[in-house]
């Protein structure tokens, strides 16, 4: 964490997704493929694992734990965010990132019916 700055908070959780009911619909196959593509790089898997264990973190903290350039980590976060696996919240110049628990539950549910 950056010195003398309060811990960064992520955006609040959204309501659970009612689409969990249609896990075997064609749309669910498309969503699973999109999520699998987002997780298709080992660095993105590591980021998701890291964020699933933390309340929220900033990009520089991720860079400290993953030996990649800040720009590379930012690109991986962008891909994960577009897929809905990661959420972010702007706090002045800092952006806090955290796992989207609803989407992670959905991913697990989609995988469970394969």
ROVEX-180651 format. One record per residue: residue in three letters; y, x, z of N, C-alpha, C in turn. Coordinates in Angstrom, 2 decimals. Atoms other than C-alpha are relative to their C-alpha. Layout:
// ROVEX-180651
NODE  rest       nv       nu       nw      cav      cau      caw       cv       cu       cw
NODE   ala        Y        X        Z        Y        X        Z        Y        X        Z
...
***
This chain:
// ROVEX-180651
NODE  rest       nv       nu       nw      cav      cau      caw       cv       cu       cw
NODE   unk    -1.17     0.84     0.00     0.00     0.00     0.00     1.24     0.89     0.00
NODE   unk    -1.22    -0.76     0.08     3.52     1.17    -0.71     0.66     0.04     1.38
NODE   unk    -0.58    -0.13    -1.34     5.35     2.47     2.39     1.19    -0.93     0.20
NODE   unk    -1.13     0.81    -0.44     7.82     0.22     4.26     0.19    -1.30    -0.77
NODE   unk    -0.10     1.28     0.70     7.10    -2.82     2.09    -1.00    -0.95     0.63
NODE   unk     0.95     0.95    -0.56     5.50    -5.99     3.42    -1.19    -0.18    -0.93
NODE   unk     1.15     0.21     0.88     2.02    -6.79     2.16     0.32    -1.07    -1.04
NODE   unk    -0.28     0.94     1.08     2.10    -8.61    -1.13    -0.99    -1.16     0.09
NODE   unk     0.83     1.19    -0.04     0.77   -12.13    -1.26    -0.24    -0.48    -1.42
NODE   unk     0.29     0.52     1.32    -0.89   -13.74    -4.22     0.34    -1.49    -0.02
NODE   unk    -0.33     1.40     0.13    -0.23   -17.19    -5.56    -1.07    -0.86     0.69
NODE   unk     0.95     0.84    -0.72    -1.90   -20.07    -3.69    -1.14    -0.46    -0.90
NODE   unk     1.16     0.51     0.73    -5.34   -21.32    -4.69     0.35    -1.35    -0.62
NODE   unk    -0.14     1.30     0.63    -5.45   -24.22    -7.08    -1.14    -0.89     0.47
NODE   unk     1.08     0.93    -0.38    -7.57   -27.31    -6.51    -1.27     0.36    -0.75
NODE   unk     1.25    -0.30     0.69   -11.26   -26.91    -7.37    -0.07    -0.68    -1.36
NODE   unk     0.08     0.50     1.36   -12.03   -27.41   -11.04    -1.11    -1.05    -0.11
NODE   unk     0.99     1.07     0.14   -13.78   -30.71   -11.75    -0.95     0.25    -1.16
NODE   unk     0.85    -0.28     1.14   -15.30   -29.20   -14.91    -1.34     0.61     0.40
NODE   unk     1.29    -0.54    -0.43   -18.11   -27.74   -12.80    -1.13    -0.99    -0.25
NODE   unk     1.03     1.02     0.22   -19.93   -31.01   -13.48    -0.65     0.14    -1.37
NODE   unk     0.51    -0.08     1.36   -20.44   -30.22   -17.17    -0.43     1.42    -0.34
NODE   unk     0.37    -1.40     0.15   -22.18   -26.85   -16.89    -0.85     0.29    -1.24
NODE   unk     0.85    -0.24     1.16   -24.44   -27.33   -19.89     0.58    -0.58    -1.29
NODE   unk    -0.66     0.52     1.19   -21.96   -28.84   -22.34     0.36     1.15    -0.94
NODE   unk    -0.40    -1.05     0.95   -21.02   -26.92   -25.51     1.28     0.72     0.44
NODE   unk    -1.24    -0.62    -0.46   -17.58   -26.32   -23.99    -0.30     1.03     1.09
NODE   unk     0.39    -0.93    -1.05   -19.29   -24.62   -21.04    -0.53     1.29    -0.61
NODE   unk     0.49    -1.20     0.69   -21.03   -22.25   -23.45     1.17     0.85    -0.49
NODE   unk    -1.18    -0.72     0.48   -17.66   -21.34   -24.96     0.70     0.69     1.17
NODE   unk    -0.68    -0.58    -1.16   -16.17   -20.77   -21.51    -0.78     1.18     0.56
NODE   unk     0.82    -1.10    -0.49   -19.09   -18.62   -20.39     0.14     1.22    -0.92
NODE   unk    -0.17    -1.11     0.95   -18.76   -16.51   -23.56     1.35     0.68     0.20
NODE   unk    -1.34    -0.56    -0.23   -15.02   -16.07   -22.89     0.01     0.85     1.27
NODE   unk     0.04    -0.74    -1.26   -15.67   -14.98   -19.30    -0.84     1.27    -0.13
NODE   unk     0.86    -1.17     0.20   -18.50   -12.66   -20.33     0.74     1.08    -0.80
NODE   unk    -0.78    -0.96     0.79   -16.21   -11.03   -22.91     1.03     0.70     0.88
NODE   unk    -0.99    -0.59    -0.90   -13.55   -10.50   -20.24    -0.65     1.01     0.94
NODE   unk     0.72    -0.91    -0.89   -16.16    -8.82   -18.03    -0.79     1.06    -0.77
NODE   unk     0.76    -0.88     0.86   -17.47    -6.79   -20.96     0.36     1.48     0.09
NODE   unk    -0.34    -1.41    -0.19   -16.01    -3.51   -19.71    -0.24     0.36     1.47
NODE   unk     0.29    -0.37    -1.40   -17.19    -1.65   -16.58     1.23     0.07     0.90
NODE   unk    -1.22    -0.06    -0.83   -13.61    -1.11   -15.38     0.43    -1.39     0.43
NODE   unk    -0.39     1.36    -0.36   -12.94    -4.85   -15.48    -0.97    -0.58     1.04
NODE   unk     0.96     0.42    -1.02   -16.14    -5.50   -13.51     0.40     0.59     1.35
NODE   unk    -0.43    -0.65    -1.25   -14.95    -2.99   -10.90     1.25    -0.65     0.57
NODE   unk    -1.23     0.65    -0.46   -11.53    -4.62   -10.73    -0.33    -1.36     0.62
NODE   unk     0.38     1.31    -0.55   -13.09    -8.06   -10.20    -0.70     0.17     1.34
NODE   unk     0.66    -0.25    -1.28   -15.36    -6.68    -7.49     1.00     0.39     1.08
NODE   unk    -1.00    -0.45    -0.95   -12.43    -4.97    -5.81     0.86    -1.17     0.47
NODE   unk    -0.87     1.11    -0.35   -10.22    -8.04    -5.93    -0.73    -1.10     0.76
NODE   unk     0.75     1.04    -0.72   -13.00   -10.31    -4.67    -0.14     0.33     1.48
NODE   unk     0.09    -0.42    -1.40   -12.98    -8.30    -1.42     1.36     0.10     0.69
NODE   unk    -1.35    -0.18    -0.56    -9.19    -8.28    -0.91     0.81    -1.28    -0.15
NODE   unk    -0.92     1.13     0.08    -6.47   -10.84    -0.27     0.84     0.11    -1.28
NODE   unk    -0.82    -0.26     1.19    -4.16    -9.35    -2.92     0.31     1.48    -0.03
NODE   unk    -0.32    -1.41     0.15    -3.24    -5.96    -4.27     0.95     0.18    -1.19
NODE   unk    -0.87    -0.33     1.12    -0.74    -4.32    -6.60    -0.74     0.97    -0.92
NODE   unk     0.65    -0.85     1.00    -1.65    -2.37    -9.73    -0.17     1.43     0.48
NODE   unk     0.09    -1.39    -0.45    -0.90     0.99    -8.11    -1.15     0.22     0.97
NODE   unk     1.14    -0.12    -0.91    -3.53     0.31    -5.42    -1.32     0.01    -0.77
NODE   unk     1.20     0.00     0.84    -6.10    -0.43    -8.12    -0.14     1.36    -0.66
NODE   unk     0.02    -1.32     0.64    -5.15     2.80    -9.91    -0.48     1.06     0.99
NODE   unk     0.46    -0.95    -1.02    -5.72     4.66    -6.62    -1.51    -0.02     0.18
NODE   unk     1.45     0.13    -0.20    -9.31     3.37    -6.50    -0.82     0.18    -1.28
NODE   unk     0.70    -0.13     1.29   -10.19     3.48   -10.20     0.68     1.13    -0.77
NODE   unk    -0.61    -1.16     0.67    -9.64     6.76   -12.06     0.43    -0.28    -1.44
NODE   unk    -0.54     0.33     1.32    -7.71     5.23   -14.95     1.52     0.03     0.07
NODE   unk    -1.46     0.02     0.07    -4.10     5.41   -16.09     0.53    -1.39     0.36
NODE   unk    -0.61     1.27    -0.38    -1.76     2.70   -14.83     0.06    -0.96    -1.18
NODE   unk    -0.10     0.87     1.18    -1.27     1.38   -18.36    -1.36    -0.59    -0.37
NODE   unk     1.35     0.48     0.29    -5.05     1.07   -18.83    -0.40    -1.09     0.99
NODE   unk     0.30     1.01    -1.02    -5.46    -0.80   -15.54     0.80    -1.27    -0.27
NODE   unk    -0.83     1.17     0.32    -2.58    -3.09   -16.52    -0.60    -0.80    -1.15
NODE   unk     0.63     0.68     1.13    -4.31    -3.88   -19.82    -1.26    -0.75     0.44
NODE   unk     1.21     0.68    -0.52    -7.59    -4.68   -18.02     0.39    -1.22     0.82
NODE   unk    -0.46     1.14    -0.80    -5.70    -6.92   -15.59     0.50    -1.13    -0.90
NODE   unk    -0.49     1.02     0.94    -4.05    -8.72   -18.52    -1.17    -0.78    -0.58
NODE   unk     1.18     0.65     0.58    -7.46    -9.45   -20.08    -0.66    -0.91     1.03
NODE   unk     0.62     0.80    -1.05    -8.88   -10.68   -16.77     0.86    -1.21     0.34
NODE   unk    -0.91     1.10    -0.28    -5.81   -12.82   -16.19    -0.07    -1.05    -1.11
NODE   unk     0.10     0.93     1.12    -6.02   -14.38   -19.67    -1.29    -0.81     0.07
NODE   unk     1.28     0.70    -0.13    -9.66   -15.29   -18.96    -0.01    -0.92     1.22
NODE   unk    -0.08     0.85    -1.17    -8.59   -16.92   -15.71    -0.70     0.56     1.23
NODE   unk     0.71    -0.58    -1.14   -10.55   -14.58   -13.43     0.93     0.59     1.04
NODE   unk    -0.97    -0.63    -0.89    -7.44   -12.99   -11.92     1.29    -0.81    -0.05
NODE   unk    -1.30     0.67    -0.11    -4.22   -14.58   -10.71     1.02     1.06     0.40
NODE   unk    -1.05    -0.94    -0.40    -0.88   -12.88   -10.15     1.19    -0.75     0.55
NODE   unk    -1.20     0.56    -0.59     2.32   -13.46    -8.26     1.06     1.08     0.03
NODE   unk    -1.11    -0.95     0.03     5.63   -11.72    -8.84     0.73    -0.04     1.34
NODE   unk    -0.75    -0.13    -1.25     7.33   -10.46    -5.66     1.05     1.07    -0.23
NODE   unk    -1.02    -0.97     0.38    10.53    -8.81    -6.84    -0.56     0.87    -1.11
NODE   unk     0.52    -0.87     1.05     9.53    -5.74    -8.87    -1.52     0.15     0.05
NODE   unk     1.45    -0.16    -0.15     5.94    -5.88    -7.58    -0.73    -1.26    -0.44
NODE   unk     0.85     1.11     0.38     3.17    -8.06    -8.96    -1.29     0.12     0.81
NODE   unk     1.24     0.01    -0.77     0.32    -9.01    -6.66    -1.10    -0.64    -0.82
NODE   unk     1.15     0.52     0.73    -3.11    -9.57    -8.17    -1.07    -0.39     1.00
NODE   unk     1.13     0.41    -0.82    -5.98   -11.47    -6.63    -0.99    -0.76    -0.88
NODE   unk     1.07     0.68     0.74    -9.24   -13.04    -7.72     0.28    -1.50     0.01
NODE   unk    -0.06     1.45     0.07    -9.22   -16.65    -8.85    -1.36    -0.51     0.48
NODE   unk     1.27     0.39    -0.61   -11.93   -17.93    -6.50    -0.64    -1.19    -0.73
NODE   unk     0.55     1.15     0.72   -12.30   -21.21    -8.42    -0.71     0.45    -1.28
NODE   unk     0.61    -0.46     1.25   -13.00   -19.39   -11.68    -1.23     0.86     0.29
NODE   unk     1.16    -0.80    -0.37   -15.37   -16.95    -9.96    -1.17    -0.92     0.36
NODE   unk     1.06     0.98    -0.31   -17.33   -19.93    -8.55    -0.54    -0.64    -1.27
NODE   unk     0.42     0.61     1.26   -17.37   -21.47   -12.01    -0.87     0.96    -0.80
NODE   unk     0.79    -1.00     0.70   -18.65   -18.25   -13.56    -1.40     0.08     0.60
NODE   unk     1.31    -0.04    -0.67   -21.44   -18.09   -10.97    -0.82    -1.24    -0.34
NODE   unk     0.73     1.24     0.30   -22.34   -21.73   -11.63    -0.47     0.00    -1.45
NODE   unk     0.39    -0.06     1.41   -22.36   -21.21   -15.41    -1.17     0.95    -0.20
NODE   unk     1.11    -0.96     0.10   -24.63   -18.19   -15.00    -1.29    -0.55     0.61
NODE   unk     1.18     0.52    -0.69   -26.96   -20.10   -12.70    -0.82    -0.96    -0.86
NODE   unk     0.73     0.96     0.82   -27.90   -22.61   -15.41    -0.53     0.61    -1.29
NODE   unk     0.54    -0.65     1.21   -28.89   -20.05   -18.04    -1.51     0.04     0.12
***
